[in-house]
């Protein structure tokens, strides 16, 4: 009978061979793993090249720099000098833990392949991209003015930009220092990246913004509407009111209920006012406004408390050939015909009255529909009944309209020219009767 069982020596040899095979297999696996890791490392290193833009989350801020998780095996490091183009700033003012930031790879350092990053460079590239795009699209940018230099201003856009003095405002500016530290809206005039040159204009931005505001304002204005504005400038013929990008004109006749000589008697530049919209003409780019119509009508108030035959105080406001205008309330004028000025004949009102002279008048007639009040100084009881009586109504200097010499001359003329007095007396009587 043949023995098929392996001998002890054979078993040992087989076991040894199996062990050898197993070791070779493990060694091969280990080699493959190392190669894979090295390949992965090489691939990772290859993936992060200097100048590459990455996005990551801030995980720590300390005195050495800022650690950022960009999805690599270890956190990348932003050295403090690579945080911002601004100098001597607190890192905590630039970034916050948990904040997502854009960074640029500057290099891969050490055996562990530590990523050295720069936020400053990433911000700079982002700023150039934004400025170049704004030049193409006409977008308005916002930047902070950092300093005044010869010929203009320097602004911070994430890069240095220059605003020429002629482009700082709509009108010439003599003191540019007022703009330092202010946030400015700007349009790009010129970009030259190789020369690191960016020229901007606040004037162009303001013109565009005012144009849009004006269009919007005119679109929303309606006749009869009461709106708020600010007095922008004054002229001899009226006042221009800024309504928010759009200027409307208040003609001098619409500034006050009373007669005025110049707009500065009623308003001043910079003063806030409420005005009524009279008309809007987009095609003519014109807005007509009224200041007086946005305020209570003093004429209505005065007339409500006034009755015919009332004796009221007043002040001469204007002299005409055949009339004297008397202001009997603020913004309310009445008319005194020449025949009602005195109990004697007057041919030239300016010889007996002057502006701002205080008088008393009698109310003869009130016509609300035409806003007319007819007055009489003669019937107010403040003047004499005839030529021979003294005139108690005085000019502003306290002297009567006629002197003693005037009266003597008139009496003498009666003797020198018989009947000379009769015709004027009759004429006066006729005027009074007609009045």
Phi, psi and omega in degrees: 000133184271135180270117182263352181291134179293145178285167179299320179297318179297318179298318179296320180295319180296315179299319179297319180295318180297320178297320179295317179298319180296318179297319179297321180294315178298319180296321179294318178297318179297320178296317179296320179296316179297317179297321179295316179296317180295320178295319179296320178296315179299320179295320179294315178299323180292329182289331182254101182248150177305134181092351181289138180267127180232164174234134181209175181253134177290125182249339180199146176231123178217188183291341180274334183156200182238128177268133183231131176272110180250015180087011179269172181298332176227161179291145173279159184242131171255109175299153184302323181287352178255012180280317186207156175283347174283143183261150174055051178245151177289126179306327180292343174278342183267314183225162176232148177300133182093349181283141175273126183230154173264137181222162176242137177286126176263322177191165172253124192238141172080172181294330180278355179070045180292130179276122173263122190244165177221119172279327181302314181292322179295317178297321180296314179296319178297320179295315178299318179299316182293320181292315179297319178295320180296324177296321182287319187267344184082014181297144175271127180258157175243131181214157179265132176285124184259333181196160173259133178232174179299121175090000180167209184232150172256132180237155182258112177249015197091350171210165182283130175235153183241131176246111178299149181303325180290348181245015181282324183211173180291331178241157181305139180247128182266332180237100183282345184297337180296340184270346181296128182090352181271150174274127186241143174265130192223150171249143181279126176264321185207139176228128176223091185296314179303325180267003181053048184241125176225120179247133186230167181223121171281328179302313179297321179295317179296320178299316180294316181295318179295322178298317178293318179296319180297315179300316180293319180297311181296329179293327186262356179279141177229145178299135181091348182287140173265122182231159178259146179203187180229138179294117183270315179198160181243145172229175179295334185258000179163193182230137176265129183247124177278122182255014183103071181090343180233131178260130174248154183257128168258108179296152184303330179288344180253011180275325185214156176286341178255166182286130178230158180262332182211146180304332182293353174285343186243317185227165175227155181299134181093351183283133175283138182218156170255134183226156176261136179281119178270317180200152177230125181231088181300323181295329177263359181055051186223137176232123178256132185232165175223127175275317184294326181285350175269359180241159179302144180277108181296334180298316180298315181297315182294317183293326180298329181263004186249142179232155176298139183082359174294143173258119185230151176282154179205180180220131180298124182252333182200143177250134176234179183297316184239011183216160169230127177268131181237127177275117183256352173200164181300112180086006181240119180244144172242164185249127175251110177296157182301329180288345181252017181277324183203170178272014172226166185290130175237127180256335180229099182305328182294341179281345185238344181225156177217157180303143179075003176290134180275133181219167169246142184227155175254134179281117180263322186205141176234121179240091182299324183296328179252005181053050183234135176234124179263129185237165176220127170276323182302320183270005182279350181085009181255005177231158179292163184274345182211175179299324186287341180279152177288148180267115182274339173284120189251164168287176181297339181269003177090000180262146181287166180294329178241146175267170176299321178300322178299316183291319178296320179297320179294319179294320179298324181295331179298323180282324182285328183231093181301133178082359182293331183277338186295316183295312178299321180298317179296321180295318178299316180299322179296317179297319181293319179297317179295322180297000000 
